[in-house]
């Protein structure tokens, strides 16, 4: 449908290796570029439920394996309402001239390897890359907005936001 907007989630995952943080990117099967984990929010899902299923399918992570970066000053509960985590950003980008994705972007931390098998129909080419390696990727290997967001996570969010258990939020299971 012309002018269609799909809601998507993108999950920037970082992990500490020795003295260095590294970021998880996978080779997207259709686009042939390194991307963070993510996908469409299905009609029966909240964005946070979509994040849960994309983390399992594309990265092999259960929510208990991860923490999510959140602003230190934020609402932590609302009466009678399921409160979801605050995204790092919300953006809209074009996929084609008449099709757009409105994306909620989250930043997560892990200290472990994935605990479940990545779905058979997903990319199995997952890579942990250092900040320097992300900076050095050629423009045809990564979208510039993905590079910029990962650098923001590594350079700013890790220091200024706090890590919160992902299981704190409704819809995690």
LUMDO-340507 format. One record per atom (N, C-alpha, C, O): residue number from 1; residue in one letter; z, x, y. Coordinates in nm, 4 decimals, decimal comma, padded with zeros to 6 digits. Example, Ala and Ser with C-alpha at 12.3 -4.5 7.8 and 13.67 -1.06 7.14 Angstrom:
residues 2
 num residuo       up     east    north
   1       A  00,7800  01,3190 -00,5690
   1       A  00,7800  01,2300 -00,4500
   1       A  00,7800  01,3200 -00,3300
   1       A  00,8465  01,4236 -00,3319
   2       S  00,7080  01,2850 -00,2250
   2       S  00,7140  01,3670 -00,1060
   2       S  00,7870  01,2900  00,0030
   2       S  00,8039  01,3409  00,1138
//
This chain:
residues 173
 num residuo       up     east    north
   1       X  00,0000  00,0836 -00,1167
   1       X  00,0000  00,0000  00,0000
   1       X  00,0000  00,0895  00,1250
   1       X  00,0824  00,1806  00,1338
   2       X -00,0894  00,0663  00,2211
   2       X -00,0938  00,1501  00,3421
   2       X  00,0387  00,1472  00,4183
   2       X  00,1005  00,0419  00,4343
   3       X  00,0800  00,2623  00,4637
   3       X  00,2037  00,2751  00,5392
   3       X  00,3303  00,2678  00,4557
   3       X  00,4395  00,2531  00,5106
   4       X  00,3176  00,2778  00,3242
   4       X  00,4338  00,2652  00,2349
   4       X  00,5299  00,3827  00,2510
   4       X  00,4895  00,4986  00,2606
   5       X  00,6576  00,3484  00,2536
   5       X  00,7643  00,4488  00,2564
   5       X  00,8432  00,4386  00,1270
   5       X  00,8925  00,3311  00,0928
   6       X  00,8555  00,5487  00,0549
   6       X  00,9418  00,5563 -00,0624
   6       X  01,0680  00,6314 -00,0225
   6       X  01,0616  00,7268  00,0550
   7       X  01,1817  00,5896 -00,0745
   7       X  01,3062  00,6619 -00,0527
   7       X  01,3195  00,7659 -00,1634
   7       X  01,3004  00,7355 -00,2812
   8       X  01,3525  00,8891 -00,1244
   8       X  01,3691  00,9986 -00,2196
   8       X  01,5001  01,0720 -00,1910
   8       X  01,5601  01,0575 -00,0845
   9       X  01,5425  01,1517 -00,2899
   9       X  01,6566  01,2409 -00,2731
   9       X  01,6122  01,3820 -00,3102
   9       X  01,5318  01,4014 -00,4013
  10       X  01,6660  01,4798 -00,2380
  10       X  01,6410  01,6202 -00,2690
  10       X  01,7756  01,6899 -00,2774
  10       X  01,8648  01,6673 -00,1956
  11       X  01,7885  01,7763 -00,3798
  11       X  01,9171  01,8377 -00,4124
  11       X  01,9041  01,9897 -00,4113
  11       X  01,8419  02,0489 -00,4995
  12       X  01,9632  02,0507 -00,3112
  12       X  01,9616  02,1958 -00,2957
  12       X  02,0854  02,2508 -00,3649
  12       X  02,1975  02,2291 -00,3189
  13       X  02,0653  02,3214 -00,4747
  13       X  02,1751  02,3715 -00,5573
  13       X  02,1870  02,5219 -00,5387
  13       X  02,0878  02,5942 -00,5478
  14       X  02,3091  02,5693 -00,5125
  14       X  02,3344  02,7126 -00,4999
  14       X  02,4443  02,7537 -00,5971
  14       X  02,5298  02,6741 -00,6355
  15       X  02,4387  02,8801 -00,6349
  15       X  02,5346  02,9351 -00,7316
  15       X  02,5652  03,0796 -00,6944
  15       X  02,4773  03,1542 -00,6511
  16       X  02,6907  03,1175 -00,7119
  16       X  02,7339  03,2533 -00,6804
  16       X  02,7114  03,3437 -00,8006
  16       X  02,7625  03,3172 -00,9095
  17       X  02,6350  03,4498 -00,7808
  17       X  02,6096  03,5514 -00,8828
  17       X  02,6669  03,6819 -00,8299
  17       X  02,6077  03,7453 -00,7425
  18       X  02,7813  03,7217 -00,8823
  18       X  02,8438  03,8453 -00,8331
  18       X  02,8794  03,8325 -00,6869
  18       X  02,9655  03,7525 -00,6502
  19       X  02,8135  03,9113 -00,6025
  19       X  02,8403  03,9093 -00,4587
  19       X  02,7365  03,8294 -00,3807
  19       X  02,7386  03,8278 -00,2577
  20       X  02,6472  03,7641 -00,4512
  20       X  02,5333  03,7017 -00,3837
  20       X  02,5154  03,5552 -00,4254
  20       X  02,5278  03,5200 -00,5427
  21       X  02,4859  03,4716 -00,3261
  21       X  02,4484  03,3333 -00,3537
  21       X  02,3004  03,3283 -00,3884
  21       X  02,2187  03,3982 -00,3285
  22       X  02,2672  03,2450 -00,4857
  22       X  02,1267  03,2228 -00,5206
  22       X  02,1000  03,0737 -00,5251
  22       X  02,1900  02,9931 -00,5489
  23       X  01,9753  03,0390 -00,5017
  23       X  01,9334  02,8996 -00,4923
  23       X  01,8425  02,8642 -00,6095
  23       X  01,7604  02,9450 -00,6528
  24       X  01,8585  02,7428 -00,6596
  24       X  01,7772  02,6953 -00,7714
  24       X  01,6506  02,6278 -00,7206
  24       X  01,6555  02,5327 -00,6425
  25       X  01,5387  02,6787 -00,7661
  25       X  01,4092  02,6162 -00,7399
  25       X  01,3368  02,6033 -00,8725
  25       X  01,3566  02,6838 -00,9635
  26       X  01,2530  02,5019 -00,8827
  26       X  01,1726  02,4881 -01,0039
  26       X  01,0272  02,4692 -00,9645
  26       X  00,9967  02,4186 -00,8565
  27       X  00,9383  02,5102 -01,0531
  27       X  00,7954  02,4966 -01,0276
  27       X  00,7565  02,3517 -01,0542
  27       X  00,7589  02,3053 -01,1682
  28       X  00,7209  02,2814 -00,9481
  28       X  00,6809  02,1412 -00,9617
  28       X  00,5502  02,1348 -01,0390
  28       X  00,4533  02,2027 -01,0051
  29       X  00,5483  02,0527 -01,1430
  29       X  00,4332  02,0478 -01,2341
  29       X  00,3047  02,0037 -01,1661
  29       X  00,1982  02,0579 -01,1955
  30       X  00,3120  01,9070 -01,0762
  30       X  00,1906  01,8568 -01,0109
  30       X  00,1527  01,9400 -00,8890
  30       X  00,0352  01,9707 -00,8691
  31       X  00,2505  01,9764 -00,8081
  31       X  00,2239  02,0452 -00,6822
  31       X  00,2076  02,1959 -00,6970
  31       X  00,1523  02,2613 -00,6087
  32       X  00,2560  02,2519 -00,8093
  32       X  00,2501  02,3956 -00,8338
  32       X  00,3110  02,4761 -00,7187
  32       X  00,2549  02,5759 -00,6734
  33       X  00,4268  02,4298 -00,6733
  33       X  00,5068  02,5002 -00,5731
  33       X  00,6517  02,4970 -00,6174
  33       X  00,6942  02,4084 -00,6916
  34       X  00,7264  02,5952 -00,5705
  34       X  00,8695  02,5986 -00,5989
  34       X  00,9395  02,4992 -00,5074
  34       X  00,9252  02,5036 -00,3852
  35       X  01,0150  02,4102 -00,5691
  35       X  01,0851  02,3054 -00,4951
  35       X  01,2280  02,2926 -00,5450
  35       X  01,2587  02,3323 -00,6574
  36       X  01,3156  02,2374 -00,4619
  36       X  01,4472  02,2002 -00,5125
  36       X  01,4325  02,0777 -00,6033
  36       X  01,3262  02,0157 -00,6085
  37       X  01,5373  02,0445 -00,6728
  37       X  01,5406  01,9283 -00,7600
  37       X  01,5352  01,8017 -00,6737
  37       X  01,5883  01,8002 -00,5626
  38       X  01,4718  01,6968 -00,7237
  38       X  01,4715  01,5715 -00,6494
  38       X  01,3716  01,4721 -00,7039
  38       X  01,2977  01,5011 -00,7980
  39       X  01,3701  01,3551 -00,6439
  39       X  01,2764  01,2526 -00,6857
  39       X  01,3000  01,1206 -00,6161
  39       X  01,3795  01,1102 -00,5227
  40       X  01,2293  01,0205 -00,6634
  40       X  01,2333  00,8863 -00,6050
  40       X  01,3625  00,8112 -00,6392
  40       X  01,4204  00,8287 -00,7464
  41       X  01,4050  00,7285 -00,5460
  41       X  01,5137  00,6352 -00,5700
  41       X  01,4485  00,5097 -00,6278
  41       X  01,3659  00,4459 -00,5627
  42       X  01,4864  00,4755 -00,7498
  42       X  01,4304  00,3565 -00,8152
  42       X  01,4931  00,2307 -00,7543
  42       X  01,6004  00,2367 -00,6943
  43       X  01,4258  00,1187 -00,7703
  43       X  01,4718 -00,0061 -00,7096
  43       X  01,6113 -00,0476 -00,7551
  43       X  01,6826 -00,1144 -00,6801
  44       X  01,6514 -00,0099 -00,8752
  44       X  01,7832 -00,0473 -00,9275
  44       X  01,8916  00,0562 -00,8955
  44       X  02,0042  00,0434 -00,9436
  45       X  01,8597  00,1586 -00,8152
  45       X  01,9530  00,2682 -00,7879
  45       X  01,9921  00,2758 -00,6412
  45       X  01,9174  00,2347 -00,5524
  46       X  02,1118  00,3297 -00,6183
  46       X  02,1468  00,3779 -00,4857
  46       X  02,0918  00,5201 -00,4757
  46       X  02,0593  00,5794 -00,5785
  47       X  02,0804  00,5765 -00,3561
  47       X  02,0370  00,7162 -00,3476
  47       X  02,1275  00,8108 -00,4273
  47       X  02,0784  00,9068 -00,4867
  48       X  02,2581  00,7855 -00,4293
  48       X  02,3485  00,8733 -00,5038
  48       X  02,3259  00,8612 -00,6539
  48       X  02,3343  00,9613 -00,7249
  49       X  02,2977  00,7419 -00,7037
  49       X  02,2648  00,7255 -00,8456
  49       X  02,1340  00,7983 -00,8788
  49       X  02,1208  00,8552 -00,9871
  50       X  02,0389  00,7969 -00,7875
  50       X  01,9141  00,8723 -00,8080
  50       X  01,9441  01,0214 -00,8157
  50       X  01,8862  01,0925 -00,8978
  51       X  02,0345  01,0690 -00,7303
  51       X  02,0730  01,2108 -00,7346
  51       X  02,1301  01,2465 -00,8712
  51       X  02,0980  01,3516 -00,9266
  52       X  02,2149  01,1590 -00,9257
  52       X  02,2748  01,1822 -01,0569
  52       X  02,1658  01,1952 -01,1631
  52       X  02,1680  01,2892 -01,2426
  53       X  02,0716  01,1031 -01,1652
  53       X  01,9706  01,1079 -01,2717
  53       X  01,8733  01,2235 -01,2516
  53       X  01,8282  01,2821 -01,3501
  54       X  01,8395  01,2581 -01,1283
  54       X  01,7496  01,3719 -01,1048
  54       X  01,8160  01,5039 -01,1431
  54       X  01,7497  01,5927 -01,1966
  55       X  01,9451  01,5178 -01,1166
  55       X  02,0162  01,6404 -01,1550
  55       X  02,0160  01,6579 -01,3061
  55       X  01,9984  01,7692 -01,3557
  56       X  02,0352  01,5506 -01,3784
  56       X  02,0315  01,5572 -01,5251
  56       X  01,8914  01,5903 -01,5754
  56       X  01,8733  01,6836 -01,6537
  57       X  01,7925  01,5136 -01,5301
  57       X  01,6557  01,5273 -01,5811
  57       X  01,5897  01,6596 -01,5440
  57       X  01,5271  01,7239 -01,6283
  58       X  01,6037  01,7007 -01,4169
  58       X  01,5288  01,8168 -01,3682
  58       X  01,6061  01,9479 -01,3735
  58       X  01,5453  02,0547 -01,3809
  59       X  01,7379  01,9418 -01,3698
  59       X  01,8160  02,0658 -01,3657
  59       X  01,9084  02,0833 -01,4849
  59       X  01,9547  02,1944 -01,5107
  60       X  01,9363  01,9765 -01,5580
  60       X  02,0257  01,9859 -01,6724
  60       X  02,1731  01,9892 -01,6358
  60       X  02,2561  02,0345 -01,7147
  61       X  02,2058  01,9413 -01,5163
  61       X  02,3454  01,9416 -01,4725
  61       X  02,4062  01,8017 -01,4784
  61       X  02,3436  01,7031 -01,4395
  62       X  02,5302  01,7957 -01,5282
  62       X  02,6132  01,6768 -01,5172
  62       X  02,6895  01,6885 -01,3855
  62       X  02,7100  01,7989 -01,3352
  63       X  02,7308  01,5771 -01,3305
  63       X  02,8008  01,5802 -01,2027
  63       X  02,9313  01,6597 -01,2081
  63       X  02,9703  01,7209 -01,1086
  64       X  02,9982  01,6595 -01,3215
  64       X  03,1215  01,7364 -01,3337
  64       X  03,1009  01,8864 -01,3241
  64       X  03,1971  01,9613 -01,3073
  65       X  02,9748  01,9315 -01,3347
  65       X  02,9412  02,0738 -01,3252
  65       X  02,9191  02,1187 -01,1809
  65       X  02,8980  02,2372 -01,1549
  66       X  02,9240  02,0243 -01,0876
  66       X  02,8824  02,0519 -00,9500
  66       X  02,9869  02,0078 -00,8489
  66       X  03,0706  01,9217 -00,8761
  67       X  02,9796  02,0688 -00,7326
  67       X  03,0508  02,0229 -00,6146
  67       X  02,9449  01,9979 -00,5080
  67       X  02,8381  02,0591 -00,5098
  68       X  02,9750  01,9088 -00,4165
  68       X  02,8804  01,8792 -00,3085
  68       X  02,9395  01,9267 -00,1769
  68       X  03,0587  01,9095 -00,1518
  69       X  02,8559  01,9864 -00,0932
  69       X  02,9007  02,0299  00,0386
  69       X  02,9050  01,9090  00,1311
  69       X  02,8098  01,8315  00,1397
  70       X  03,0183  01,8949  00,2001
  70       X  03,0400  01,7825  00,2903
  70       X  03,1002  01,8319  00,4218
  70       X  03,1716  01,9321  00,4239
  71       X  03,0713  01,7613  00,5316
  71       X  03,1335  01,7994  00,6591
  71       X  03,2856  01,7943  00,6452
  71       X  03,3396  01,7073  00,5768
  72       X  03,3529  01,8867  00,7096
  72       X  03,4997  01,8892  00,7011
  72       X  03,5600  01,7668  00,7689
  72       X  03,6647  01,7177  00,7267
  73       X  03,4957  01,7183  00,8720
  73       X  03,5401  01,5979  00,9400
  73       X  03,4423  01,4871  00,9014
  73       X  03,3250  01,4898  00,9384
  74       X  03,4938  01,3892  00,8256
  74       X  03,4099  01,2793  00,7774
  74       X  03,5003  01,1650  00,7340
  74       X  03,6201  01,1836  00,7131
  75       X  03,4428  01,0492  00,7210
  75       X  03,5181  00,9374  00,6626
  75       X  03,5277  00,9634  00,5134
  75       X  03,4285  00,9978  00,4491
  76       X  03,6469  00,9470  00,4589
  76       X  03,6669  00,9748  00,3167
  76       X  03,6826  00,8477  00,2349
  76       X  03,6851  00,8531  00,1120
  77       X  03,6933  00,7341  00,3014
  77       X  03,6986  00,6069  00,2303
  77       X  03,6699  00,4941  00,3283
  77       X  03,6874  00,5075  00,4494
  78       X  03,6255  00,3829  00,2721
  78       X  03,6039  00,2604  00,3480
  78       X  03,6556  00,1450  00,2633
  78       X  03,6281  00,1403  00,1434
  79       X  03,7279  00,0539  00,3212
  79       X  03,7849 -00,0583  00,2469
  79       X  03,6747 -00,1460  00,1884
  79       X  03,5876 -00,1958  00,2596
  80       X  03,6814 -00,1633  00,0558
  80       X  03,5915 -00,2552 -00,0121
  80       X  03,4468 -00,2118 -00,0210
  80       X  03,3609 -00,2921 -00,0575
  81       X  03,4175 -00,0867  00,0113
  81       X  03,2798 -00,0377  00,0115
  81       X  03,2734  00,0945 -00,0642
  81       X  03,3616  00,1793 -00,0502
  82       X  03,1691  00,1112 -00,1443
  82       X  03,1472  00,2390 -00,2135
  82       X  03,0899  00,3382 -00,1128
  82       X  02,9785  00,3205 -00,0634
  83       X  03,1654  00,4405 -00,0834
  83       X  03,1226  00,5421  00,0125
  83       X  03,0475  00,6519 -00,0621
  83       X  03,0963  00,7045 -00,1622
  84       X  02,9312  00,6853 -00,0139
  84       X  02,8491  00,7899 -00,0745
  84       X  02,8616  00,9183  00,0071
  84       X  02,9055  00,9146  00,1220
  85       X  02,8235  01,0313 -00,0513
  85       X  02,8342  01,1567  00,0241
  85       X  02,7390  01,1596  00,1431
  85       X  02,6333  01,0964  00,1424
  86       X  02,7790  01,2335  00,2434
  86       X  02,6942  01,2510  00,3612
  86       X  02,5816  01,3478  00,3264
  86       X  02,6072  01,4551  00,2718
  87       X  02,4580  01,3114  00,3572
  87       X  02,3487  01,4049  00,3320
  87       X  02,3498  01,5181  00,4345
  87       X  02,4041  01,5043  00,5441
  88       X  02,2894  01,6286  00,3971
  88       X  02,2699  01,7408  00,4889
  88       X  02,1739  01,6981  00,5988
  88       X  02,1911  01,7327  00,7157
  89       X  02,0734  01,6231  00,5594
  89       X  01,9741  01,5738  00,6537
  89       X  01,9062  01,4509  00,5959
  89       X  01,9133  01,4246  00,4758
  90       X  01,8413  01,3774  00,6823
  90       X  01,7554  01,2668  00,6440
  90       X  01,6250  01,2891  00,7178
  90       X  01,6250  01,3107  00,8389
  91       X  01,5135  01,2839  00,6458
  91       X  01,3853  01,3106  00,7107
  91       X  01,2768  01,2231  00,6512
  91       X  01,2918  01,1700  00,5411
  92       X  01,1686  01,2084  00,7238
  92       X  01,0509  01,1378  00,6740
  92       X  00,9335  01,2333  00,6856
  92       X  00,9110  01,2946  00,7900
  93       X  00,8589  01,2447  00,5761
  93       X  00,7407  01,3312  00,5750
  93       X  00,6259  01,2602  00,5058
  93       X  00,6461  01,1739  00,4203
  94       X  00,5053  01,2982  00,5445
  94       X  00,3886  01,2330  00,4875
  94       X  00,3499  01,2984  00,3559
  94       X  00,3571  01,4202  00,3395
  95       X  00,3091  01,2139  00,2634
  95       X  00,2562  01,2591  00,1353
  95       X  00,1041  01,2526  00,1425
  95       X  00,0347  01,3453  00,1006
  96       X  00,0539  01,1433  00,1958
  96       X -00,0879  01,1273  00,2315
  96       X -00,0890  01,0619  00,3695
  96       X  00,0166  01,0389  00,4284
  97       X -00,2073  01,0323  00,4205
  97       X -00,2165  00,9703  00,5527
  97       X -00,1485  00,8339  00,5594
  97       X -00,1075  00,7909  00,6672
  98       X -00,1359  00,7654  00,4460
  98       X -00,0791  00,6314  00,4447
  98       X  00,0418  00,6169  00,3548
  98       X  00,0808  00,5047  00,3223
  99       X  00,1020  00,7271  00,3137
  99       X  00,2161  00,7211  00,2222
  99       X  00,3197  00,8228  00,2678
  99       X  00,2881  00,9390  00,2934
 100       X  00,4443  00,7768  00,2775
 100       X  00,5507  00,8596  00,3321
 100       X  00,6718  00,8581  00,2400
 100       X  00,6950  00,7619  00,1667
 101       X  00,7479  00,9655  00,2452
 101       X  00,8772  00,9729  00,1773
 101       X  00,9855  00,9842  00,2840
 101       X  00,9784  01,0700  00,3720
 102       X  01,0846  00,8980  00,2756
 102       X  01,2044  00,9118  00,3566
 102       X  01,3102  00,9685  00,2631
 102       X  01,3497  00,9045  00,1657
 103       X  01,3552  01,0891  00,2942
 103       X  01,4351  01,1689  00,2025
 103       X  01,5771  01,1894  00,2520
 103       X  01,6005  01,2169  00,3697
 104       X  01,6720  01,1753  00,1592
 104       X  01,8108  01,2121  00,1829
 104       X  01,8338  01,3440  00,1099
 104       X  01,8112  01,3538 -00,0107
 105       X  01,8782  01,4442  00,1831
 105       X  01,8929  01,5794  00,1309
 105       X  02,0403  01,6138  00,1143
 105       X  02,1197  01,5945  00,2063
 106       X  02,0767  01,6647 -00,0030
 106       X  02,2144  01,7026 -00,0343
 106       X  02,2197  01,8498 -00,0738
 106       X  02,1218  01,9047 -00,1244
 107       X  02,3347  01,9137 -00,0506
 107       X  02,3573  02,0521 -00,0907
 107       X  02,4733  02,0561 -00,1890
 107       X  02,5801  02,0003 -00,1638
 108       X  02,4506  02,1236 -00,3022
 108       X  02,5503  02,1285 -00,4096
 108       X  02,5766  02,2720 -00,4513
 108       X  02,4924  02,3603 -00,4343
 109       X  02,6963  02,2934 -00,5068
 109       X  02,7380  02,4244 -00,5576
 109       X  02,7716  02,4107 -00,7055
 109       X  02,8284  02,3105 -00,7489
 110       X  02,7359  02,5124 -00,7814
 110       X  02,7782  02,5198 -00,9203
 110       X  02,8256  02,6615 -00,9492
 110       X  02,7904  02,7562 -00,8790
 111       X  02,9051  02,6737 -01,0528
 111       X  02,9482  02,8065 -01,0970
 111       X  02,9055  02,8301 -01,2413
 111       X  02,9487  02,9266 -01,3042
 112       X  02,8208  02,7420 -01,2936
 112       X  02,7864  02,7509 -01,4355
 112       X  02,6382  02,7247 -01,4610
 112       X  02,5636  02,6790 -01,3744
 113       X  02,6002  02,7556 -01,5827
 113       X  02,4663  02,7213 -01,6306
 113       X  02,4606  02,5708 -01,6544
 113       X  02,5647  02,5070 -01,6700
 114       X  02,3419  02,5138 -01,6575
 114       X  02,3301  02,3717 -01,6920
 114       X  02,3889  02,3446 -01,8307
 114       X  02,3867  02,4307 -01,9187
 115       X  02,4415  02,2234 -01,8481
 115       X  02,5076  02,1897 -01,9737
 115       X  02,4256  02,0977 -02,0628
 115       X  02,4611  02,0771 -02,1788
 116       X  02,3167  02,0418 -02,0111
 116       X  02,2314  01,9555 -02,0927
 116       X  02,0862  02,0022 -02,0820
 116       X  02,0505  02,0763 -01,9904
 117       X  02,0046  01,9588 -02,1747
 117       X  01,8653  01,9994 -02,1790
 117       X  01,7845  01,9250 -02,0728
 117       X  01,7985  01,8039 -02,0561
 118       X  01,7005  01,9985 -02,0018
 118       X  01,6096  01,9385 -01,9040
 118       X  01,5145  01,8458 -01,9783
 118       X  01,4707  01,8767 -02,0891
 119       X  01,4826  01,7320 -01,9171
 119       X  01,3946  01,6327 -01,9791
 119       X  01,2603  01,6960 -02,0170
 119       X  01,2085  01,7822 -01,9459
 120       X  01,2058  01,6520 -02,1291
 120       X  01,0822  01,7098 -02,1834
 120       X  00,9653  01,7009 -02,0860
 120       X  00,8809  01,7904 -02,0834
 121       X  00,9587  01,5949 -02,0061
 121       X  00,8458  01,5772 -01,9145
 121       X  00,8670  01,6430 -01,7781
 121       X  00,7872  01,6226 -01,6866
 122       X  00,9733  01,7214 -01,7640
 122       X  01,0022  01,7914 -01,6388
 122       X  00,9686  01,9396 -01,6515
 122       X  00,9527  01,9916 -01,7619
 123       X  00,9581  02,0065 -01,5374
 123       X  00,9305  02,1496 -01,5353
 123       X  01,0467  02,2271 -01,5971
 123       X  01,1630  02,2008 -01,5667
 124       X  01,0146  02,3216 -01,6828
 124       X  01,1164  02,4082 -01,7423
 124       X  01,1136  02,5476 -01,6787
 124       X  01,1808  02,6396 -01,7253
 125       X  01,0354  02,5614 -01,5724
 125       X  01,0261  02,6870 -01,4989
 125       X  01,1235  02,6812 -01,3811
 125       X  01,0836  02,6563 -01,2674
 126       X  01,2523  02,7047 -01,4103
 126       X  01,3572  02,7026 -01,3087
 126       X  01,3968  02,8467 -01,2771
 126       X  01,4063  02,9309 -01,3664
 127       X  01,4196  02,8731 -01,1490
 127       X  01,4491  03,0100 -01,1046
 127       X  01,5644  03,0104 -01,0057
 127       X  01,5717  02,9262 -00,9162
 128       X  01,6549  03,1070 -01,0233
 128       X  01,7605  03,1306 -00,9264
 128       X  01,7117  03,2421 -00,8344
 128       X  01,6907  03,3548 -00,8794
 129       X  01,6935  03,2116 -00,7065
 129       X  01,6389  03,3083 -00,6119
 129       X  01,7392  03,3411 -00,5018
 129       X  01,8106  03,2537 -00,4527
 130       X  01,7429  03,4678 -00,4643
 130       X  01,8293  03,5127 -00,3551
 130       X  01,7708  03,4673 -00,2217
 130       X  01,6561  03,4231 -00,2137
 131       X  01,8514  03,4793 -00,1188
 131       X  01,8055  03,4463  00,0161
 131       X  01,6813  03,5283  00,0499
 131       X  01,5823  03,4758  00,1008
 132       X  01,6885  03,6570  00,0208
 132       X  01,5761  03,7460  00,0516
 132       X  01,4509  03,7039 -00,0260
 132       X  01,3411  03,7046  00,0297
 133       X  01,4657  03,6682 -00,1513
 133       X  01,3496  03,6262 -00,2313
 133       X  01,2876  03,4981 -00,1761
 133       X  01,1654  03,4828 -00,1765
 134       X  01,3720  03,4060 -00,1286
 134       X  01,3197  03,2825 -00,0688
 134       X  01,2430  03,3136  00,0589
 134       X  01,1355  03,2584  00,0826
 135       X  01,2984  03,4020  00,1407
 135       X  01,2286  03,4418  00,2641
 135       X  01,0928  03,5040  00,2342
 135       X  00,9977  03,4850  00,3101
 136       X  01,0834  03,5775  00,1252
 136       X  00,9611  03,6507  00,0934
 136       X  00,8560  03,5699  00,0183
 136       X  00,7450  03,6185 -00,0033
 137       X  00,8892  03,4470 -00,0218
 137       X  00,7892  03,3649 -00,0903
 137       X  00,6723  03,3373  00,0024
 137       X  00,6904  03,3122  00,1216
 138       X  00,5539  03,3421 -00,0525
 138       X  00,4327  03,3132  00,0221
 138       X  00,4276  03,1641  00,0567
 138       X  00,4880  03,0823 -00,0128
 139       X  00,3568  03,1290  00,1622
 139       X  00,3475  02,9892  00,2061
 139       X  00,2862  02,8977  00,1005
 139       X  00,3111  02,7772  00,1023
 140       X  00,2071  02,9518  00,0093
 140       X  00,1490  02,8670 -00,0960
 140       X  00,2428  02,8533 -00,2163
 140       X  00,2097  02,7837 -00,3123
 141       X  00,3605  02,9194 -00,2124
 141       X  00,4587  02,9100 -00,3207
 141       X  00,5714  02,8119 -00,2908
 141       X  00,6341  02,7593 -00,3827
 142       X  00,5977  02,7868 -00,1612
 142       X  00,7084  02,7004 -00,1205
 142       X  00,6708  02,6324  00,0104
 142       X  00,6073  02,6934  00,0964
 143       X  00,7097  02,5071  00,0255
 143       X  00,6890  02,4395  00,1539
 143       X  00,7864  02,4979  00,2552
 143       X  00,9009  02,5285  00,2216
 144       X  00,7414  02,5133  00,3781
 144       X  00,8247  02,5753  00,4811
 144       X  00,9536  02,4968  00,5042
 144       X  01,0587  02,5567  00,5272
 145       X  00,9472  02,3626  00,4984
 145       X  01,0703  02,2856  00,5204
 145       X  01,1714  02,3079  00,4080
 145       X  01,2920  02,3038  00,4327
 146       X  01,1250  02,3315  00,2855
 146       X  01,2178  02,3643  00,1752
 146       X  01,2812  02,5006  00,1985
 146       X  01,4013  02,5179  00,1778
 147       X  01,2016  02,5963  00,2412
 147       X  01,2555  02,7298  00,2721
 147       X  01,3612  02,7193  00,3814
 147       X  01,4713  02,7725  00,3672
 148       X  01,3277  02,6504  00,4907
 148       X  01,4206  02,6384  00,6039
 148       X  01,5513  02,5703  00,5627
 148       X  01,6590  02,6114  00,6060
 149       X  01,5423  02,4677  00,4804
 149       X  01,6635  02,3977  00,4387
 149       X  01,7494  02,4865  00,3500
 149       X  01,8711  02,4914  00,3680
 150       X  01,6885  02,5573  00,2537
 150       X  01,7686  02,6468  00,1705
 150       X  01,8347  02,7552  00,2543
 150       X  01,9507  02,7885  00,2300
 151       X  01,7645  02,8112  00,3522
 151       X  01,8249  02,9137  00,4373
 151       X  01,9401  02,8552  00,5193
 151       X  02,0406  02,9226  00,5421
 152       X  01,9258  02,7304  00,5635
 152       X  02,0345  02,6637  00,6359
 152       X  02,1564  02,6448  00,5454
 152       X  02,2698  02,6673  00,5878
 153       X  02,1329  02,6041  00,4228
 153       X  02,2439  02,5880  00,3273
 153       X  02,3144  02,7218  00,3078
 153       X  02,4369  02,7295  00,3172
 154       X  02,2382  02,8261  00,2810
 154       X  02,2955  02,9580  00,2536
 154       X  02,3624  03,0197  00,3764
 154       X  02,4680  03,0819  00,3645
 155       X  02,3022  03,0032  00,4933
 155       X  02,3515  03,0702  00,6135
 155       X  02,4583  02,9929  00,6893
 155       X  02,5408  03,0532  00,7580
 156       X  02,4583  02,8606  00,6781
 156       X  02,5463  02,7801  00,7625
 156       X  02,6401  02,6887  00,6833
 156       X  02,7616  02,6921  00,7030
 157       X  02,5848  02,6084  00,5953
 157       X  02,6677  02,5079  00,5282
 157       X  02,7753  02,5685  00,4397
 157       X  02,8879  02,5189  00,4374
 158       X  02,7430  02,6743  00,3670
 158       X  02,8430  02,7347  00,2787
 158       X  02,9685  02,7761  00,3557
 158       X  03,0796  02,7702  00,3029
 159       X  02,9497  02,8175  00,4798
 159       X  03,0628  02,8625  00,5604
 159       X  03,1328  02,7486  00,6338
 159       X  03,2547  02,7522  00,6504
 160       X  03,0583  02,6481  00,6778
 160       X  03,1142  02,5482  00,7680
 160       X  03,1428  02,4117  00,7063
 160       X  03,2127  02,3307  00,7671
 161       X  03,0908  02,3846  00,5877
 161       X  03,1200  02,2585  00,5195
 161       X  03,2113  02,2894  00,4025
 161       X  03,2236  02,4050  00,3621
 162       X  03,2753  02,1876  00,3478
 162       X  03,3651  02,2098  00,2356
 162       X  03,3048  02,1567  00,1058
 162       X  03,2282  02,0603  00,1053
 163       X  03,3416  02,2225 -00,0042
 163       X  03,2959  02,1811 -00,1370
 163       X  03,3891  02,0719 -00,1895
 163       X  03,5109  02,0893 -00,1925
 164       X  03,3306  01,9597 -00,2305
 164       X  03,4045  01,8425 -00,2775
 164       X  03,3532  01,8079 -00,4170
 164       X  03,2325  01,8153 -00,4401
 165       X  03,4394  01,7707 -00,5100
 165       X  03,3900  01,7310 -00,6424
 165       X  03,2908  01,6143 -00,6306
 165       X  03,3175  01,5161 -00,5613
 166       X  03,1789  01,6258 -00,6973
 166       X  03,0784  01,5190 -00,6936
 166       X  03,1320  01,3910 -00,7557
 166       X  03,0878  01,2815 -00,7210
 167       X  03,2265  01,4045 -00,8469
 167       X  03,2811  01,2876 -00,9160
 167       X  03,3682  01,2015 -00,8242
 167       X  03,4153  01,0957 -00,8660
 168       X  03,3897  01,2446 -00,7019
 168       X  03,4648  01,1686 -00,6026
 168       X  03,3899  01,0414 -00,5615
 168       X  03,4515  00,9442 -00,5178
 169       X  03,2582  01,0423 -00,5754
 169       X  03,1759  00,9358 -00,5182
 169       X  03,1330  00,8321 -00,6216
 169       X  03,1069  00,8650 -00,7373
 170       X  03,1262  00,7083 -00,5786
 170       X  03,0871  00,5964 -00,6646
 170       X  02,9448  00,6160 -00,7159
 170       X  02,8581  00,6668 -00,6448
 171       X  02,9226  00,5750 -00,8396
 171       X  02,7890  00,5839 -00,8976
 171       X  02,7604  00,7171 -00,9631
 171       X  02,6465  00,7445 -01,0007
 172       X  02,8623  00,8006 -00,9773
 172       X  02,8430  00,9340 -01,0339
 172       X  02,8125  00,9282 -01,1839
 172       X  02,7392  01,0136 -01,2339
 173       X  02,8651  00,8327 -01,2551
 173       X  02,8431  00,8284 -01,3994
 173       X  02,7280  00,7392 -01,4359
 173       X  02,6963  00,7246 -01,5540
//
